[in-house]
């Protein structure tokens, strides 16, 4: 039985870490915390079976922290994201300017023409005006390793639903200014 419990604990902990580290939105992060909770309960059980008080107490605390994570990401944050998406959808049918959730500036897929060229990683906005100056797009690489960061001026981009669309073709996107991780342009 200890053997099975130890593998459940290991698998649930690895899955939880993978889901939360992937940063794929509130729901996926929340599922990661559910997996972490299952892992903590399994580690607690293993600690009880093998008479390891430090393992037991660590995972009592971890269970409560993980349950807080479940509430935070599947409760509060998921509702906040739903509210933002509902406002964006409603604004698309209104007479005024369409809105998009600012959180998309750190995760939206980026398309130029018919080609997906990268993922939006952040944006720079004016402090007084609130206007978007430019967005930074990650192109290529895996988990940030080997990626190229490119700056798209906001005048050359817009949102369509949950996707950032560049008003340029993929060839022109590839010619855009690259940005170092540590030093972004002031304008």
Secondary structure, DSSP 8 states (H G I E B T S, - for coil): -HHHHHHHHHHHHHHHHHHHHTT--HHHHHHHHHHHHHHHHHHHHHHHHTT-HHHHHHHHHHHHHHHHHHIIIIIIIHHHHHHHHHHHHHHHTSSS-----GGGGGT-EEEETTEEEEEEEEEEE-TTT--EEEEEEEESSBTTBT-EEEEEEGGGEEEETTEEEESS-HHHHHTS-EE-SS-----
